[in-house]
């Protein structure tokens, strides 16, 4: 379990630096200057932390109740979405400006992190299937 978590953290940090840096450069130098409610670092910090904590919980469930790993992933995805809505609530409730750019700037990395996490959970499920065969 520690080795899988260590590998996940290593790839998650690399993923965050590459994708976060690309989005930061894209927003700062290619898009027209526009104030965002959350900066790129706040968005990626939130997504990094939530992804790390939830994958750690999935790994724990996988080590204790391996048959429930898929269910744990679905529940964690729902929980992550609810936390994301809470994170975006100040933007959604503000009436002073359009929040479409802010929501897009959040959900592009959100789905990238979701695909990243899915890749590692599928790898966990494959490992369990190979152990039982």
Secondary structure, DSSP 8 states (H G I E B T S, - for coil): -HHHHHHHHHHHHHHHHHHHHHHHHIIIIIS-----SS-HHHHHHHHHHHHHHHHHHHHHHHHH-GGGHHHHHHHHHHHHHHHHHHHHHHHHH--SS--HHHHHHHHHHHHHHHHHHHHHHHHHHHHHHHHH-
